[in-house]
């Protein structure tokens, strides 16, 4: 994520050298593949989920309202961060995980829609929320990755607060969704659990009509997490964790 629909992200694009002994604790702790929880592949009664892979190939600095009736204007969509070691753009990681998550959720019986399935699009954060509203989604899951200092690590989720001026009525459900997702995600990946944070400045949250969470997968500015999130086994664990959290939210 980046400025405009995020908190505290960096745009610096550079690669640092990492000493061999500075191996990822995450990777050392997660060498085995996480499988779906037994019994979780039950029919969830056609629950509709929208997955929003954050960002896109090019940002769009044109402005849109922060929420319904708001005079605060924000960039339609920003370009996101980038892996400090791998150089992989956030929008690529977001879509990779989202496509795998779509397959897993459909295998579990959910109806899944995505706001984008390619990179070369121009869909604003407001439009992404409105899309979830238009397909009568039960929940919206926005997939992002973080950027900050090189030593910062861990995963977190964002949800609207009870004081949100636009969607306060969605706060309880969104926080519950966020809590289930982050707990299951961190259990599956071994990433540090930074918990649920409330945020009322996200356009993609403020225009939502359905419970919504933003999952920050990890810090692409952290060498260990950047490498880990490009590992195929870890990506499987990431997807299983998100799906398990969604199952838990719906009591499946």
N, C-alpha and C positions, 0 to 999 in steps of 0.2 A: 504494500500500500504506500501511498504518497500523500503529500500535503494536498488538501482539498477534500479528502474523505478518509483521513487517518490522523493518528496522533504520533508524533515523534519518529518519523521515518527519514531515512537518508537517501539522497539521490546520487551520492558519490559512486562512481563506477571504477573500481580498481581491483587489482589482485594482489594479495599478500602471500609471501612465502611462509610456509609452516614447517617447523622442524619435525622430523620423523617421530620424535618422542612425544609430540603434542597430539596424540591420537584422540579421536573423539570418544569421550566417555559414553555418549549415547550409542555409538556404533559398537563399542565393546560390550555393552549391556544388552544389545538387541541383535544377536546373531541368528536367532531362530525366527521362523515365520509364524506370525499370529494367525490362527484360524478363527473362523466365525464361531461364536458361542453356540454350543449345542442347543437345539430347540428354538433358535432365533429366526429360522427361515419359515415362520408361520405366515399365513395370509394376513396382511395388515389392513384388509378391507378397503382396498383401493385408496389408501391415503395418498394425497398428492403432495409431492415435494418439488420445490424449485431450487436448483443449484445455480449459484451465480459465481462463475470463475472471475475473480476480480481483475480489473484493468483490461487492456487490449494492446494491439500492436503500436498504436499511436495515441497519445493523450489528446484531449480536446479542451482547450482553455476557455472556450465560450462559457458563459455563466448560466446557471439555473438556480431557482430558489432552494434554500436549505430545507424547506418544508412547506406544506400548504399555507399560503398566505404570508410567507416570510419575506421580509425585505432584505434579508441576508442572502447574498448571492455567492455561489461557489462554482469552481470549475466543474464542467459536466463530468469529466473523468480524467484522472491523472495516469501517468505512464508506469508507476510502480517502481519498486526497487530492483536490485540485481545481486546475484550471488557474488560474495567477495572473493571466493576461490574459484568456483565453477564458471562464473561469468553468465550463468543462466538468468534470463530476465524473469521477473516475478510473474508476469502475465503468462509465460510458458509453463512454469511450475503450477500455477493455479489451474490452468486448463488440463494439464496432465493428470493431476489428482482428481479433478472434477469429473473427467471422463471415466476414470476407473471407479469413482464413487457411484456414478450413474449406473454402471453395469452391476455393481454389487447391490445397490438398493433395488434395482429391477429384479435381480435374482431373488431378493427377499420378498418380492411381491408388491413393492411400492410402484406408484405411477410417478415418473420423474420427467421434469422439463428442465431445460437449461437456457439461461439467458444468452449464451453464446456457445458455439461449438468450433469456432475458428478464431484466428487472431485478428484478421483484417476486417474489423467491424468498427462501428462508431455508435455505441450504446451508452447513454449517460447513466449515472447512478440512480437518478430519478426514474428513468425509463426501465431500469432493471427491476426496481421495486414495483413499478406499475405493471410490469409483465407478470410478476408473481401474483399480483392482485387479479389480473385479467383471467388467469387460468384457475382461479379459485383454489390456490395452494393452501394446504394446511399449515405448512411452515416454509420459510425461505432460509437457506443456508448459504452464506456468502463466504467464499474461500479466498483467503489472502495470505500473505507472508509478511514478516516484520523486517525492519531495518533500524539499527541504532548503533551503539558503540560495539567495538569488536568483542568485548567480553560479555555482553548481554546475551542471555539465552532463555529458552523456554517457550511454551505455547500459552495462548490465552484466548478468551472469547469476549466479545463486546455485545452489549444489549442496551436497550433504552432504559432510563431510570423512571421511577414513579413520578418524577417531576418533569418528564419530557413534555414540552409544550404542544407536541403534535400527536404522539402515540403513547401517552401514559397508560392507556388502557391495555396496551400490549406488554407492559413491563413485566408483570409476574410470569406470564407464559414464556416470554423471551428469555428471561433470566433462568427459568427452569430448563428450557431447551439448551441454553448456553452452558449451564452447569453439567447437565448430563453429557453433552458432547465433549467438553474439555476434560472431564474426569475419565471418560472411556478412552479418549484419544491419548491422553498421557499414560494411561495404564497400558495401552497397546504399544506405544513408541518408546517409553522410558524418558520422554522429554520432561523437563521441569514444568510443573503445573503452576502457572501464574494466575490461575483462577479466572473468575468472571469480572469484567470491568464494565460499569455503566458509562455510556457516552451518548450525549444528546446532540452532537454536531454532525452526525453522519447522514448525508442525504439519502443514501440507500436504506437507512433505517427509518428516517423521518417520513418518507413517502409510503411506507409499507402499511398494508391493511391486515397483515397476517403476522403471527409470531416470527421473529427473525433473530438470527445470530450471525455475527461475523467471527469466523475462526481464523486466528493468526497461527498458521501452521508451525512457525518457528522463525528464527532470525537468520535471514540470508546474509546479514552482516557478520555473523559468527561463523568462523571457518568450519568448526565441527558440525554445526547444524546445517550449514550450506551443503557440505559433502553428504551428510546423512540423508538429506531430503532428495538427493539424486540417486540414492541406492534403491534398487528394485525391490529388495525385501523390505526395506523400511517403508517404501511407498505402499506396499501391500498392507503393512501394519498401520500406516496412517489411515488408509481407507477403511480397514476393518474397525479401527477405533471410532471413526466418525459414524460409521453405520451402526455400531453397537450402541453409541450414545443416542442416536435417533431412535433405535428400538426401545431403549430404556425410557426415553421421553414419552413414547406412546404406550409404554407398559407391555411391550411384546417380549 
